[in-house]
Amino acid sequence: MKIFWRTLVLLMLCVGLFYGSEASNPKVLIKTELGDVTVEIFEKKAPATASNFLKYVDEGRFKGACFYRVVRMENQPNSEIKIEVIQGGLRFTRQEKILSPIEHETTRKTGILHLDGTISMARSKPGSAASEFFICIGDQPELDFGGMRNPDGQGFAAFGKVVAGMDIVKRIHQLPTDEQMLVSRVAIHDVARLR
């Protein structure tokens, strides 16, 4: 009987530690003109990338940002490796809001894969990510380390996941586009931590 209770107590401690670590992750509310999206930021798993994103959030740099790019199966005819994402950031706002690029944290390093709802940094070459981010629609393994959406095989730097508002993400994903650019950009009114 003592073994049973000790085992039960240990199990409860393990569960508490697991859920406690999840609860300690910062959550960020992205308020768009179409509705709200809440993302959980994996600060411990992706410290450089998460810290960069949270700096933009805490300093109010995403005010005036927008979602402007949507990648669907039918609007990437020249890409052998297809993905599905929505992309946003500061591309169409004042450039002085954009901070210096950050080091590239691969999915091999962080263990954060590009699954449905993952939020990640857009980039050209490794070490060029700054203010632009994207959210995955469905699982996107070609965006992970070793994937070939970017021919260098380094993948993209994932740093969190959508925990509420995926319906808004999917709604944005279905809006009309001219090639991959939204015909009408979706305004981001504010991006702030949830307390």
N, CA and C atoms as a LAMMPS dump frame, in Angstrom:
ITEM: TIMESTEP
0
ITEM: NUMBER OF ATOMS
585
ITEM: BOX BOUNDS ff ff ff
-5.0000000000000000e+02 5.0000000000000000e+02
-5.0000000000000000e+02 5.0000000000000000e+02
-5.0000000000000000e+02 5.0000000000000000e+02
ITEM: ATOMS id mol type element x y z
1 1 1 N 0.827 -1.204 0
2 1 2 C 0 0 0
3 1 3 C 0.87 1.266 0
4 2 1 N 1.977 1.245 0.775
5 2 2 C 2.858 2.403 0.814
6 2 3 C 3.456 2.673 -0.566
7 3 1 N 3.801 1.604 -1.29
8 3 2 C 4.368 1.759 -2.639
9 3 3 C 3.358 2.438 -3.554
10 4 1 N 2.081 2.054 -3.439
11 4 2 C 1.024 2.656 -4.253
12 4 3 C 0.964 4.162 -4.017
13 5 1 N 0.936 4.584 -2.721
14 5 2 C 0.816 6.006 -2.412
15 5 3 C 2.048 6.789 -2.842
16 6 1 N 3.229 6.185 -2.649
17 6 2 C 4.455 6.861 -3.095
18 6 3 C 4.452 7.051 -4.612
19 7 1 N 4.028 6.005 -5.301
20 7 2 C 3.951 6.077 -6.766
21 7 3 C 2.948 7.151 -7.196
22 8 1 N 1.804 7.198 -6.517
23 8 2 C 0.776 8.183 -6.841
24 8 3 C 1.29 9.605 -6.612
25 9 1 N 1.973 9.83 -5.489
26 9 2 C 2.523 11.148 -5.19
27 9 3 C 3.559 11.552 -6.234
28 10 1 N 4.443 10.618 -6.605
29 10 2 C 5.449 10.903 -7.636
30 10 3 C 4.791 11.24 -8.969
31 11 1 N 3.764 10.485 -9.312
32 11 2 C 3.044 10.727 -10.562
33 11 3 C 2.412 12.121 -10.555
34 12 1 N 1.809 12.499 -9.445
35 12 2 C 1.179 13.817 -9.347
36 12 3 C 2.217 14.929 -9.431
37 13 1 N 3.376 14.726 -8.835
38 13 2 C 4.449 15.712 -8.934
39 13 3 C 4.914 15.882 -10.373
40 14 1 N 5.065 14.755 -11.06
41 14 2 C 5.497 14.814 -12.472
42 14 3 C 4.477 15.551 -13.326
43 15 1 N 3.197 15.239 -13.119
44 15 2 C 2.134 15.911 -13.876
45 15 3 C 2.147 17.405 -13.56
46 16 1 N 2.329 17.751 -12.278
47 16 2 C 2.382 19.163 -11.879
48 16 3 C 3.537 19.888 -12.514
49 17 1 N 4.691 19.242 -12.566
50 17 2 C 5.855 19.857 -13.207
51 17 3 C 5.616 20.071 -14.685
52 18 1 N 5.016 19.065 -15.343
53 18 2 C 4.756 19.169 -16.785
54 18 3 C 3.797 20.319 -17.069
55 19 1 N 2.66 20.334 -16.381
56 19 2 C 1.681 21.375 -16.651
57 19 3 C 2.148 22.727 -16.14
58 20 1 N 2.92 22.74 -15.069
59 20 2 C 3.471 23.994 -14.548
60 20 3 C 4.385 24.646 -15.556
61 21 1 N 5.209 23.847 -16.255
62 21 2 C 6.12 24.419 -17.246
63 21 3 C 5.346 24.964 -18.426
64 22 1 N 4.253 24.282 -18.809
65 22 2 C 3.418 24.793 -19.902
66 22 3 C 2.758 26.112 -19.488
67 23 1 N 2.272 26.152 -18.247
68 23 2 C 1.566 27.343 -17.777
69 23 3 C 2.497 28.549 -17.681
70 24 1 N 3.787 28.293 -17.505
71 24 2 C 4.719 29.408 -17.345
72 24 3 C 5.123 30.046 -18.674
73 25 1 N 4.783 29.419 -19.788
74 25 2 C 5.097 30.014 -21.09
75 25 3 C 4.273 31.29 -21.288
76 26 1 N 4.905 32.371 -21.77
77 26 2 C 4.125 33.584 -22.044
78 26 3 C 3.096 33.34 -23.145
79 27 1 N 1.973 34.017 -23.014
80 27 2 C 0.945 33.973 -24.054
81 27 3 C 0.766 35.389 -24.591
82 28 1 N 0.587 35.48 -25.89
83 28 2 C 0.504 36.773 -26.568
84 28 3 C -0.785 36.82 -27.376
85 29 1 N -1.497 37.925 -27.267
86 29 2 C -2.734 38.134 -28.012
87 29 3 C -2.447 38.996 -29.235
88 30 1 N -2.756 38.459 -30.411
89 30 2 C -2.633 39.202 -31.668
90 30 3 C -4.046 39.651 -32.053
91 31 1 N -4.311 40.947 -31.92
92 31 2 C -5.649 41.486 -32.222
93 31 3 C -5.68 41.955 -33.672
94 32 1 N -6.465 41.258 -34.504
95 32 2 C -6.588 41.652 -35.904
96 32 3 C -7.983 42.227 -36.151
97 33 1 N -8.144 42.841 -37.303
98 33 2 C -9.456 43.384 -37.654
99 33 3 C -10.497 42.287 -37.858
100 34 1 N -10.063 41.039 -38.029
101 34 2 C -11.003 39.929 -38.219
102 34 3 C -11.235 39.123 -36.949
103 35 1 N -10.475 39.41 -35.889
104 35 2 C -10.615 38.66 -34.647
105 35 3 C -9.261 38.417 -34.006
106 36 1 N -9.293 37.78 -32.852
107 36 2 C -8.084 37.602 -32.043
108 36 3 C -7.472 36.223 -32.206
109 37 1 N -6.136 36.195 -32.131
110 37 2 C -5.368 34.949 -32.167
111 37 3 C -4.442 34.975 -30.953
112 38 1 N -4.466 33.905 -30.166
113 38 2 C -3.581 33.812 -29.004
114 38 3 C -2.494 32.786 -29.289
115 39 1 N -1.245 33.179 -29.055
116 39 2 C -0.118 32.278 -29.268
117 39 3 C 0.639 32.072 -27.964
118 40 1 N 1.078 30.836 -27.76
119 40 2 C 1.938 30.496 -26.635
120 40 3 C 3.371 30.533 -27.138
121 41 1 N 4.25 31.205 -26.396
122 41 2 C 5.633 31.405 -26.819
123 41 3 C 6.547 30.467 -26.019
124 42 1 N 7.317 29.645 -26.734
125 42 2 C 8.193 28.667 -26.079
126 42 3 C 9.55 29.302 -25.776
127 43 1 N 9.535 30.113 -24.725
128 43 2 C 10.685 30.928 -24.353
129 43 3 C 11.915 30.088 -23.999
130 44 1 N 11.699 28.962 -23.333
131 44 2 C 12.844 28.14 -22.899
132 44 3 C 13.4 27.296 -24.042
133 45 1 N 12.534 26.814 -24.915
134 45 2 C 12.983 25.96 -26.023
135 45 3 C 13.661 26.754 -27.136
136 46 1 N 13.186 27.965 -27.376
137 46 2 C 13.734 28.801 -28.455
138 46 3 C 14.062 30.182 -27.894
139 47 1 N 15.064 30.28 -27.018
140 47 2 C 15.301 31.541 -26.29
141 47 3 C 15.601 32.747 -27.168
142 48 1 N 16.423 32.59 -28.192
143 48 2 C 16.784 33.748 -29.028
144 48 3 C 15.584 34.232 -29.847
145 49 1 N 14.882 33.292 -30.462
146 49 2 C 13.751 33.651 -31.325
147 49 3 C 12.581 34.183 -30.506
148 50 1 N 12.276 33.506 -29.394
149 50 2 C 11.183 33.953 -28.531
150 50 3 C 11.482 35.327 -27.943
151 51 1 N 12.713 35.537 -27.506
152 51 2 C 13.11 36.83 -26.932
153 51 3 C 12.967 37.95 -27.957
154 52 1 N 13.339 37.676 -29.194
155 52 2 C 13.199 38.661 -30.268
156 52 3 C 11.727 39.033 -30.467
157 53 1 N 10.86 38.028 -30.594
158 53 2 C 9.434 38.281 -30.809
159 53 3 C 8.848 39.066 -29.633
160 54 1 N 9.193 38.649 -28.41
161 54 2 C 8.653 39.314 -27.222
162 54 3 C 9.169 40.751 -27.083
163 55 1 N 10.353 41.023 -27.588
164 55 2 C 10.86 42.406 -27.578
165 55 3 C 9.978 43.287 -28.466
166 56 1 N 9.618 42.793 -29.655
167 56 2 C 8.699 43.535 -30.519
168 56 3 C 7.368 43.771 -29.805
169 57 1 N 6.889 42.717 -29.118
170 57 2 C 5.611 42.813 -28.408
171 57 3 C 5.701 43.842 -27.28
172 58 1 N 6.694 43.679 -26.409
173 58 2 C 6.803 44.524 -25.206
174 58 3 C 7.087 45.986 -25.531
175 59 1 N 7.749 46.239 -26.648
176 59 2 C 8.06 47.617 -27.037
177 59 3 C 6.996 48.222 -27.957
178 60 1 N 5.911 47.481 -28.198
179 60 2 C 4.815 47.995 -29.014
180 60 3 C 5.167 48.173 -30.483
181 61 1 N 6.157 47.448 -30.95
182 61 2 C 6.624 47.632 -32.324
183 61 3 C 5.675 47.06 -33.38
184 62 1 N 4.777 46.138 -32.983
185 62 2 C 3.869 45.544 -33.96
186 62 3 C 2.63 46.406 -34.226
187 63 1 N 2.507 47.533 -33.561
188 63 2 C 1.381 48.428 -33.867
189 63 3 C 1.521 48.887 -35.321
190 64 1 N 0.469 48.718 -36.091
191 64 2 C 0.52 49.078 -37.504
192 64 3 C 0.962 47.938 -38.403
193 65 1 N 1.244 46.768 -37.809
194 65 2 C 1.616 45.6 -38.614
195 65 3 C 0.377 45.031 -39.296
196 66 1 N 0.589 44.035 -40.136
197 66 2 C -0.54 43.404 -40.818
198 66 3 C -0.158 41.995 -41.274
199 67 1 N -1.175 41.205 -41.558
200 67 2 C -0.982 39.976 -42.318
201 67 3 C -1.137 40.353 -43.781
202 68 1 N -0.17 39.968 -44.598
203 68 2 C -0.156 40.42 -45.992
204 68 3 C 0.084 39.299 -47.004
205 69 1 N 0.513 38.144 -46.547
206 69 2 C 0.852 37.061 -47.48
207 69 3 C 0.148 35.778 -47.055
208 70 1 N -0.39 35.082 -48.032
209 70 2 C -1.069 33.81 -47.799
210 70 3 C -0.539 32.824 -48.828
211 71 1 N -0.058 31.679 -48.354
212 71 2 C 0.45 30.647 -49.272
213 71 3 C -0.489 29.451 -49.195
214 72 1 N -1.123 29.171 -50.342
215 72 2 C -2.034 28.025 -50.469
216 72 3 C -1.52 27.12 -51.581
217 73 1 N -2.052 25.931 -51.642
218 73 2 C -1.601 24.967 -52.644
219 73 3 C -1.678 25.528 -54.065
220 74 1 N -2.748 26.287 -54.365
221 74 2 C -2.942 26.706 -55.757
222 74 3 C -2.181 27.975 -56.133
223 75 1 N -1.599 28.706 -55.161
224 75 2 C -0.96 29.977 -55.542
225 75 3 C 0.572 29.922 -55.479
226 76 1 N 1.12 28.738 -55.593
227 76 2 C 2.578 28.58 -55.646
228 76 3 C 2.958 27.602 -56.76
229 77 1 N 2.504 27.883 -57.991
230 77 2 C 2.686 26.933 -59.085
231 77 3 C 4.151 26.648 -59.432
232 78 1 N 5.046 27.567 -59.129
233 78 2 C 6.451 27.366 -59.485
234 78 3 C 7.275 26.739 -58.375
235 79 1 N 6.629 26.384 -57.27
236 79 2 C 7.346 25.764 -56.149
237 79 3 C 7.124 24.253 -56.176
238 80 1 N 8.216 23.513 -56.262
239 80 2 C 8.102 22.05 -56.189
240 80 3 C 7.635 21.611 -54.816
241 81 1 N 8.109 22.302 -53.782
242 81 2 C 7.757 21.963 -52.407
243 81 3 C 6.76 22.994 -51.92
244 82 1 N 5.532 22.546 -51.717
245 82 2 C 4.449 23.458 -51.377
246 82 3 C 4.206 23.478 -49.869
247 83 1 N 3.797 24.649 -49.392
248 83 2 C 3.481 24.836 -47.983
249 83 3 C 2.165 25.604 -47.884
250 84 1 N 1.623 25.68 -46.67
251 84 2 C 0.436 26.491 -46.426
252 84 3 C 0.646 27.285 -45.143
253 85 1 N 0.71 28.615 -45.281
254 85 2 C 0.952 29.511 -44.147
255 85 3 C 0.26 30.849 -44.399
256 86 1 N 0.129 31.626 -43.312
257 86 2 C -0.16 33.052 -43.445
258 86 3 C 1.042 33.788 -42.863
259 87 1 N 1.385 34.924 -43.449
260 87 2 C 2.576 35.66 -43.015
261 87 3 C 2.214 37.096 -42.697
262 88 1 N 2.823 37.609 -41.628
263 88 2 C 2.591 38.993 -41.232
264 88 3 C 3.84 39.621 -40.661
265 89 1 N 3.705 40.879 -40.27
266 89 2 C 4.832 41.596 -39.692
267 89 3 C 4.832 43.052 -40.113
268 90 1 N 6.023 43.606 -40.183
269 90 2 C 6.198 45.052 -40.381
270 90 3 C 6.636 45.443 -41.787
271 91 1 N 6.526 44.548 -42.726
272 91 2 C 7.018 44.805 -44.083
273 91 3 C 6.45 46.089 -44.681
274 92 1 N 5.213 46.422 -44.352
275 92 2 C 4.562 47.583 -44.963
276 92 3 C 4.387 48.741 -43.988
277 93 1 N 5.281 48.816 -43
278 93 2 C 5.212 49.917 -42.042
279 93 3 C 6.574 50.597 -41.962
280 94 1 N 6.744 51.49 -40.992
281 94 2 C 7.998 52.238 -40.872
282 94 3 C 9.164 51.308 -40.56
283 95 1 N 10.2 51.378 -41.348
284 95 2 C 11.325 50.461 -41.229
285 95 3 C 12.131 50.656 -39.947
286 96 1 N 12.045 51.832 -39.322
287 96 2 C 12.805 52.039 -38.087
288 96 3 C 12.259 51.204 -36.923
289 97 1 N 11.072 50.64 -37.091
290 97 2 C 10.517 49.741 -36.072
291 97 3 C 11.207 48.378 -36.082
292 98 1 N 11.916 48.067 -37.166
293 98 2 C 12.495 46.734 -37.332
294 98 3 C 13.868 46.673 -36.663
295 99 1 N 14.027 45.685 -35.785
296 99 2 C 15.282 45.484 -35.065
297 99 3 C 16.276 44.7 -35.925
298 100 1 N 17.494 44.602 -35.456
299 100 2 C 18.528 43.846 -36.174
300 100 3 C 18.145 42.371 -36.26
301 101 1 N 18.553 41.692 -37.338
302 101 2 C 18.272 40.254 -37.475
303 101 3 C 18.902 39.449 -36.333
304 102 1 N 18.358 38.261 -36.124
305 102 2 C 18.793 37.412 -35.014
306 102 3 C 19.44 36.128 -35.518
307 103 1 N 20.115 35.429 -34.608
308 103 2 C 20.704 34.135 -34.947
309 103 3 C 19.601 33.151 -35.328
310 104 1 N 19.946 32.175 -36.13
311 104 2 C 18.967 31.197 -36.606
312 104 3 C 18.926 30 -35.667
313 105 1 N 17.782 29.808 -34.985
314 105 2 C 17.581 28.642 -34.12
315 105 3 C 16.804 27.595 -34.906
316 106 1 N 17.465 26.547 -35.315
317 106 2 C 16.817 25.525 -36.13
318 106 3 C 15.887 24.65 -35.294
319 107 1 N 15.008 23.944 -35.973
320 107 2 C 14.132 23.001 -35.281
321 107 3 C 14.934 21.83 -34.709
322 108 1 N 16.077 21.534 -35.292
323 108 2 C 16.938 20.482 -34.735
324 108 3 C 17.442 20.907 -33.361
325 109 1 N 17.707 22.193 -33.201
326 109 2 C 18.191 22.72 -31.924
327 109 3 C 17.065 22.843 -30.898
328 110 1 N 15.899 23.326 -31.317
329 110 2 C 14.818 23.618 -30.367
330 110 3 C 13.851 22.458 -30.166
331 111 1 N 13.7 21.608 -31.175
332 111 2 C 12.71 20.534 -31.098
333 111 3 C 11.288 20.993 -31.383
334 112 1 N 11.111 22.258 -31.758
335 112 2 C 9.77 22.784 -32.062
336 112 3 C 9.513 22.598 -33.554
337 113 1 N 8.637 21.691 -33.899
338 113 2 C 8.381 21.383 -35.303
339 113 3 C 7.277 22.271 -35.87
340 114 1 N 7.248 22.352 -37.181
341 114 2 C 6.237 23.152 -37.877
342 114 3 C 4.964 22.318 -38.07
343 115 1 N 4.164 22.291 -37.017
344 115 2 C 2.897 21.581 -37.027
345 115 3 C 1.76 22.581 -37.218
346 116 1 N 0.542 22.08 -37.315
347 116 2 C -0.621 22.946 -37.479
348 116 3 C -0.652 23.976 -36.352
349 117 1 N -0.658 25.264 -36.694
350 117 2 C -0.72 26.324 -35.699
351 117 3 C 0.617 26.814 -35.183
352 118 1 N 1.72 26.222 -35.631
353 118 2 C 3.037 26.689 -35.19
354 118 3 C 3.294 28.093 -35.722
355 119 1 N 3.874 28.948 -34.869
356 119 2 C 4.312 30.282 -35.297
357 119 3 C 5.83 30.261 -35.428
358 120 1 N 6.339 30.868 -36.486
359 120 2 C 7.75 30.757 -36.835
360 120 3 C 8.202 32.04 -37.52
361 121 1 N 9.51 32.194 -37.659
362 121 2 C 10.074 33.402 -38.271
363 121 3 C 10.311 33.218 -39.771
364 122 1 N 9.902 34.209 -40.543
365 122 2 C 10.227 34.234 -41.972
366 122 3 C 11.682 34.686 -42.129
367 123 1 N 12.327 34.214 -43.18
368 123 2 C 13.731 34.588 -43.416
369 123 3 C 14.076 34.329 -44.873
370 124 1 N 15.218 34.871 -45.296
371 124 2 C 15.8 34.479 -46.577
372 124 3 C 16.962 33.544 -46.258
373 125 1 N 18.113 34.085 -45.845
374 125 2 C 19.237 33.236 -45.458
375 125 3 C 19.253 33.078 -43.933
376 126 1 N 19.951 32.065 -43.4
377 126 2 C 20.04 31.917 -41.947
378 126 3 C 20.642 33.175 -41.31
379 127 1 N 20.022 33.621 -40.234
380 127 2 C 20.491 34.827 -39.56
381 127 3 C 19.898 36.105 -40.115
382 128 1 N 18.847 36 -40.948
383 128 2 C 18.229 37.198 -41.528
384 128 3 C 16.847 37.492 -40.944
385 129 1 N 16.319 36.621 -40.067
386 129 2 C 14.98 36.831 -39.493
387 129 3 C 14.996 38.041 -38.563
388 130 1 N 13.944 38.84 -38.66
389 130 2 C 13.86 40.032 -37.807
390 130 3 C 12.427 40.216 -37.294
391 131 1 N 11.54 40.743 -38.154
392 131 2 C 10.203 41.123 -37.697
393 131 3 C 9.066 40.338 -38.342
394 132 1 N 9.358 39.584 -39.38
395 132 2 C 8.288 38.902 -40.122
396 132 3 C 8.09 37.485 -39.574
397 133 1 N 6.839 37.108 -39.4
398 133 2 C 6.519 35.788 -38.844
399 133 3 C 5.399 35.145 -39.649
400 134 1 N 5.264 33.831 -39.482
401 134 2 C 4.186 33.134 -40.17
402 134 3 C 3.571 32.085 -39.254
403 135 1 N 2.357 31.676 -39.601
404 135 2 C 1.631 30.642 -38.862
405 135 3 C 1.287 29.529 -39.837
406 136 1 N 1.567 28.296 -39.444
407 136 2 C 1.339 27.129 -40.304
408 136 3 C -0.126 26.726 -40.316
409 137 1 N -0.59 26.372 -41.51
410 137 2 C -1.906 25.766 -41.688
411 137 3 C -1.643 24.295 -41.996
412 138 1 N -1.916 23.417 -41.05
413 138 2 C -1.564 22.004 -41.212
414 138 3 C -0.081 21.797 -40.912
415 139 1 N 0.323 20.536 -40.854
416 139 2 C 1.727 20.212 -40.582
417 139 3 C 2.584 20.524 -41.805
418 140 1 N 3.745 21.157 -41.568
419 140 2 C 4.618 21.597 -42.661
420 140 3 C 6.056 21.121 -42.423
421 141 1 N 6.333 19.823 -42.562
422 141 2 C 7.678 19.302 -42.273
423 141 3 C 8.771 19.854 -43.176
424 142 1 N 8.417 20.365 -44.351
425 142 2 C 9.44 20.922 -45.243
426 142 3 C 9.99 22.26 -44.727
427 143 1 N 9.383 22.786 -43.65
428 143 2 C 9.883 24.003 -43.017
429 143 3 C 10.824 23.69 -41.849
430 144 1 N 10.906 22.41 -41.466
431 144 2 C 11.807 21.989 -40.391
432 144 3 C 13.242 21.855 -40.906
433 145 1 N 14.184 21.723 -39.978
434 145 2 C 15.57 21.47 -40.354
435 145 3 C 15.621 20.225 -41.24
436 146 1 N 16.316 20.317 -42.362
437 146 2 C 16.377 19.212 -43.32
438 146 3 C 15.304 19.283 -44.383
439 147 1 N 14.252 20.071 -44.147
440 147 2 C 13.225 20.289 -45.162
441 147 3 C 13.767 21.181 -46.255
442 148 1 N 13.159 21.117 -47.421
443 148 2 C 13.744 21.801 -48.569
444 148 3 C 12.899 22.941 -49.126
445 149 1 N 11.979 23.484 -48.325
446 149 2 C 11.272 24.679 -48.818
447 149 3 C 12.28 25.797 -49.082
448 150 1 N 13.249 25.966 -48.175
449 150 2 C 14.397 26.815 -48.464
450 150 3 C 15.541 25.874 -48.836
451 151 1 N 16.148 26.05 -50.004
452 151 2 C 17.131 25.081 -50.492
453 151 3 C 18.347 24.864 -49.598
454 152 1 N 18.59 25.779 -48.634
455 152 2 C 19.752 25.568 -47.757
456 152 3 C 19.516 24.465 -46.729
457 153 1 N 18.27 23.986 -46.596
458 153 2 C 17.972 22.863 -45.707
459 153 3 C 18.016 23.195 -44.221
460 154 1 N 18.193 24.463 -43.876
461 154 2 C 18.281 24.848 -42.467
462 154 3 C 16.907 25.049 -41.815
463 155 1 N 15.874 25.039 -42.629
464 155 2 C 14.533 25.226 -42.098
465 155 3 C 14.319 26.614 -41.532
466 156 1 N 13.248 26.749 -40.777
467 156 2 C 12.854 28.034 -40.211
468 156 3 C 12.812 27.921 -38.692
469 157 1 N 12.81 29.064 -38.014
470 157 2 C 12.915 29.093 -36.548
471 157 3 C 11.525 29.202 -35.908
472 158 1 N 10.969 28.056 -35.559
473 158 2 C 9.676 28.013 -34.865
474 158 3 C 9.872 28.397 -33.407
475 159 1 N 8.865 29.074 -32.827
476 159 2 C 9.042 29.524 -31.445
477 159 3 C 7.761 29.508 -30.621
478 160 1 N 6.67 28.945 -31.147
479 160 2 C 5.436 28.889 -30.379
480 160 3 C 4.32 28.25 -31.16
481 161 1 N 3.103 28.355 -30.615
482 161 2 C 1.941 27.756 -31.292
483 161 3 C 0.683 28.553 -30.966
484 162 1 N -0.268 28.478 -31.864
485 162 2 C -1.584 29.085 -31.645
486 162 3 C -2.344 28.225 -30.637
487 163 1 N -2.883 28.859 -29.6
488 163 2 C -3.675 28.132 -28.608
489 163 3 C -5.145 28.56 -28.632
490 164 1 N -5.447 29.639 -29.33
491 164 2 C -6.839 30.08 -29.521
492 164 3 C -6.883 30.958 -30.766
493 165 1 N -7.983 30.858 -31.505
494 165 2 C -8.164 31.715 -32.675
495 165 3 C -7.678 31.095 -33.978
496 166 1 N -7.509 29.779 -34.008
497 166 2 C -7.081 29.151 -35.264
498 166 3 C -8.137 29.333 -36.359
499 167 1 N -9.383 29.534 -35.946
500 167 2 C -10.43 29.806 -36.938
501 167 3 C -10.163 31.133 -37.655
502 168 1 N -9.601 32.108 -36.942
503 168 2 C -9.254 33.398 -37.56
504 168 3 C -8.089 33.205 -38.532
505 169 1 N -7.097 32.413 -38.12
506 169 2 C -5.953 32.108 -38.995
507 169 3 C -6.456 31.48 -40.291
508 170 1 N -7.351 30.519 -40.187
509 170 2 C -7.875 29.829 -41.379
510 170 3 C -8.723 30.766 -42.235
511 171 1 N -9.419 31.679 -41.592
512 171 2 C -10.215 32.66 -42.345
513 171 3 C -9.296 33.561 -43.171
514 172 1 N -8.211 34.036 -42.55
515 172 2 C -7.233 34.857 -43.275
516 172 3 C -6.643 34.058 -44.435
517 173 1 N -6.39 32.783 -44.193
518 173 2 C -5.779 31.915 -45.202
519 173 3 C -6.639 31.779 -46.461
520 174 1 N -7.946 31.971 -46.317
521 174 2 C -8.854 31.807 -47.459
522 174 3 C -9.212 33.122 -48.155
523 175 1 N -8.641 34.235 -47.706
524 175 2 C -8.965 35.527 -48.324
525 175 3 C -8.389 35.618 -49.744
526 176 1 N -8.974 36.463 -50.593
527 176 2 C -8.493 36.592 -51.975
528 176 3 C -7.05 37.109 -52.039
529 177 1 N -6.305 36.554 -52.987
530 177 2 C -4.901 36.944 -53.16
531 177 3 C -4.622 37.309 -54.612
532 178 1 N -3.58 38.099 -54.8
533 178 2 C -2.972 38.329 -56.107
534 178 3 C -1.639 37.603 -56.02
535 179 1 N -1.546 36.45 -56.667
536 179 2 C -0.462 35.502 -56.435
537 179 3 C -0.482 35.161 -54.938
538 180 1 N 0.571 35.496 -54.178
539 180 2 C 0.557 35.141 -52.753
540 180 3 C 0.277 36.33 -51.835
541 181 1 N 0.093 37.505 -52.399
542 181 2 C -0.15 38.691 -51.576
543 181 3 C -1.652 38.923 -51.437
544 182 1 N -2.097 39.207 -50.215
545 182 2 C -3.515 39.474 -49.996
546 182 3 C -3.961 40.697 -50.786
547 183 1 N -5.111 40.596 -51.415
548 183 2 C -5.687 41.737 -52.131
549 183 3 C -5.937 42.874 -51.137
550 184 1 N -6.451 42.545 -49.973
551 184 2 C -6.632 43.515 -48.886
552 184 3 C -5.915 42.972 -47.656
553 185 1 N -4.882 43.677 -47.219
554 185 2 C -4.141 43.24 -46.035
555 185 3 C -5.036 43.244 -44.806
556 186 1 N -4.719 42.359 -43.861
557 186 2 C -5.478 42.267 -42.613
558 186 3 C -4.715 43.021 -41.536
559 187 1 N -5.292 44.1 -41.061
560 187 2 C -4.624 44.939 -40.063
561 187 3 C -4.463 44.205 -38.739
562 188 1 N -3.293 44.364 -38.14
563 188 2 C -3.046 43.913 -36.779
564 188 3 C -3.131 45.158 -35.897
565 189 1 N -4.172 45.223 -35.071
566 189 2 C -4.396 46.416 -34.251
567 189 3 C -3.416 46.49 -33.082
568 190 1 N -3.105 45.327 -32.509
569 190 2 C -2.204 45.312 -31.361
570 190 3 C -1.7 43.895 -31.149
571 191 1 N -0.51 43.802 -30.546
572 191 2 C 0.042 42.528 -30.125
573 191 3 C 0.554 42.747 -28.71
574 192 1 N -0.007 42.025 -27.744
575 192 2 C 0.341 42.273 -26.34
576 192 3 C 0.342 40.971 -25.545
577 193 1 N 1.158 40.946 -24.503
578 193 2 C 1.171 39.781 -23.608
579 193 3 C -0.148 39.689 -22.856
580 194 1 N -0.583 38.463 -22.627
581 194 2 C -1.702 38.226 -21.735
582 194 3 C -1.152 38.058 -20.328
583 195 1 N -1.7 38.763 -19.371
584 195 2 C -1.206 38.708 -17.992
585 195 3 C -1.961 37.676 -17.201
